């Protein structure tokens, strides 16, 4: 039914940045901790992890997948400068600056927050990569600032491309629809995929990829910041855009959107007891490093479901990267 859409998906132009299939590893030692309750230990759960944190380019992460498509389109349209946004420690900003540096493009990053006196982690990498970093006070100020900067650059004869937060556009999401094909070449379809979700593009792509490949896999996104209703609405909009991009009207209209916002805590980037525990358990049991903003909260959500006996079968945690944030 979706053969045409899959062919269009595979034909999307991408940057010549190498992206070998990222590893899939067993996490039986971590699963054993989560199932330590005798009443739950007999549940047939196999816990796996997809290691997008192991993408070698630009310190990896899910944004590298997205930018291979999004930046390719920007270049095809004649862009010479990439403009994007995020927090001071944004993984997406660092990934965008990495792509711009590799391709010889200008890069302007609009960061909400206070300029650090001594940049660390992603903020340090942004500077090393040569990005022009502009600061705004609030998250709400970011989008208008990007448009003002784009206008300034155009007035000076430049050709900027504004990339929305997280590259969470239909084209960015298409990268994760493609990633489902990569996954299926490695293992049989898992019963459940759990990942971090925020701006919605990664989860939208995973959902679309499962639909296009005829999978019954449940895709659960654990919010890093916003309410489930807000993220679900963003995902629905991206899925609508993907239908247009892939010439597949109605393909994702009935796709369920499962967002869990119970692990946000006090807000974006603020650790919780369960996210801190998740960081420590993943490191000590599997030598897997999570970041405090995104993947730690996603893993906290996964562990809570395992402990409650809410999951069965093959459960895959999609590690979206961000481990640089440990050094902030």
ChimeraX attribute file (.defattr): number of C-alpha atoms within 10 A of each C-alpha:
attribute: neighborCount
match mode: 1-to-1
recipient: residues
	/A:1	10
	/A:2	15
	/A:3	10
	/A:4	12
	/A:5	19
	/A:6	18
	/A:7	11
	/A:8	14
	/A:9	21
	/A:10	14
	/A:11	9
	/A:12	16
	/A:13	14
	/A:14	17
	/A:15	17
	/A:16	9
	/A:17	14
	/A:18	10
	/A:19	15
	/A:20	9
	/A:21	16
	/A:22	17
	/A:23	14
	/A:24	17
	/A:25	14
	/A:26	14
	/A:27	18
	/A:28	15
	/A:29	14
	/A:30	19
	/A:31	19
	/A:32	16
	/A:33	15
	/A:34	20
	/A:35	19
	/A:36	12
	/A:37	13
	/A:38	8
	/A:39	11
	/A:40	16
	/A:41	17
	/A:42	10
	/A:43	15
	/A:44	11
	/A:45	20
	/A:46	18
	/A:47	22
	/A:48	20
	/A:49	18
	/A:50	20
	/A:51	21
	/A:52	24
	/A:53	22
	/A:54	16
	/A:55	21
	/A:56	14
	/A:57	15
	/A:58	19
	/A:59	20
	/A:60	24
	/A:61	24
	/A:62	25
	/A:63	27
	/A:64	30
	/A:65	26
	/A:66	28
	/A:67	27
	/A:68	22
	/A:69	20
	/A:70	26
	/A:71	25
	/A:72	16
	/A:73	18
	/A:74	19
	/A:75	18
	/A:76	9
	/A:77	12
	/A:78	12
	/A:79	18
	/A:80	17
	/A:81	20
	/A:82	24
	/A:83	26
	/A:84	25
	/A:85	29
	/A:86	21
	/A:87	24
	/A:88	26
	/A:89	25
	/A:90	24
	/A:91	31
	/A:92	26
	/A:93	32
	/A:94	31
	/A:95	27
	/A:96	32
	/A:97	29
	/A:98	25
	/A:99	24
	/A:100	22
	/A:101	17
	/A:102	13
	/A:103	15
	/A:104	11
	/A:105	17
	/A:106	20
	/A:107	25
	/A:108	25
	/A:109	27
	/A:110	24
	/A:111	26
	/A:112	21
	/A:113	15
	/A:114	12
	/A:115	14
	/A:116	10
	/A:117	6
	/A:118	7
	/A:119	15
	/A:120	18
	/A:121	19
	/A:122	26
	/A:123	24
	/A:124	16
	/A:125	21
	/A:126	27
	/A:127	15
	/A:128	12
	/A:129	19
	/A:130	15
	/A:131	23
	/A:132	14
	/A:133	18
	/A:134	16
	/A:135	18
	/A:136	16
	/A:137	11
	/A:138	12
	/A:139	14
	/A:140	10
	/A:141	14
	/A:142	23
	/A:143	17
	/A:144	10
	/A:145	18
	/A:146	22
	/A:147	16
	/A:148	11
	/A:149	18
	/A:150	21
	/A:151	15
	/A:152	13
	/A:153	14
	/A:154	12
	/A:155	10
	/A:156	9
	/A:157	9
	/A:158	16
	/A:159	19
	/A:160	26
	/A:161	23
	/A:162	19
	/A:163	22
	/A:164	18
	/A:165	21
	/A:166	25
	/A:167	28
	/A:168	26
	/A:169	26
	/A:170	24
	/A:171	26
	/A:172	29
	/A:173	32
	/A:174	30
	/A:175	28
	/A:176	24
	/A:177	27
	/A:178	21
	/A:179	20
	/A:180	22
	/A:181	17
	/A:182	14
	/A:183	17
	/A:184	13
	/A:185	11
	/A:186	13
	/A:187	9
	/A:188	9
	/A:189	20
	/A:190	20
	/A:191	18
	/A:192	18
	/A:193	23
	/A:194	23
	/A:195	26
	/A:196	28
	/A:197	29
	/A:198	26
	/A:199	23
	/A:200	28
	/A:201	32
	/A:202	31
	/A:203	32
	/A:204	33
	/A:205	29
	/A:206	27
	/A:207	28
	/A:208	25
	/A:209	24
	/A:210	23
	/A:211	19
	/A:212	23
	/A:213	17
	/A:214	11
	/A:215	14
	/A:216	12
	/A:217	17
	/A:218	18
	/A:219	22
	/A:220	24
	/A:221	29
	/A:222	29
	/A:223	27
	/A:224	27
	/A:225	23
	/A:226	16
	/A:227	15
	/A:228	20
	/A:229	14
	/A:230	13
	/A:231	25
	/A:232	24
	/A:233	13
	/A:234	19
	/A:235	28
	/A:236	19
	/A:237	16
	/A:238	25
	/A:239	28
	/A:240	19
	/A:241	18
	/A:242	27
	/A:243	18
	/A:244	14
	/A:245	17
	/A:246	20
	/A:247	15
	/A:248	19
	/A:249	14
	/A:250	12
	/A:251	20
	/A:252	19
	/A:253	11
	/A:254	8
	/A:255	15
	/A:256	13
	/A:257	20
	/A:258	18
	/A:259	25
	/A:260	21
	/A:261	21
	/A:262	15
	/A:263	23
	/A:264	24
	/A:265	17
	/A:266	10
	/A:267	13
	/A:268	16
	/A:269	18
	/A:270	14
	/A:271	20
	/A:272	19
	/A:273	11
	/A:274	18
	/A:275	26
	/A:276	16
	/A:277	17
	/A:278	26
	/A:279	21
	/A:280	17
	/A:281	20
	/A:282	18
	/A:283	14
	/A:284	13
	/A:285	15
	/A:286	15
	/A:287	10
	/A:288	17
	/A:289	22
	/A:290	29
	/A:291	24
	/A:292	25
	/A:293	26
	/A:294	29
	/A:295	28
	/A:296	30
	/A:297	36
	/A:298	33
	/A:299	27
	/A:300	22
	/A:301	26
	/A:302	25
	/A:303	21
	/A:304	16
	/A:305	14
	/A:306	24
	/A:307	18
	/A:308	14
	/A:309	18
	/A:310	11
	/A:311	19
	/A:312	15
	/A:313	13
	/A:314	18
	/A:315	22
	/A:316	24
	/A:317	24
	/A:318	23
	/A:319	27
	/A:320	27
	/A:321	25
	/A:322	29
	/A:323	25
	/A:324	24
	/A:325	20
	/A:326	15
	/A:327	9
	/A:328	14
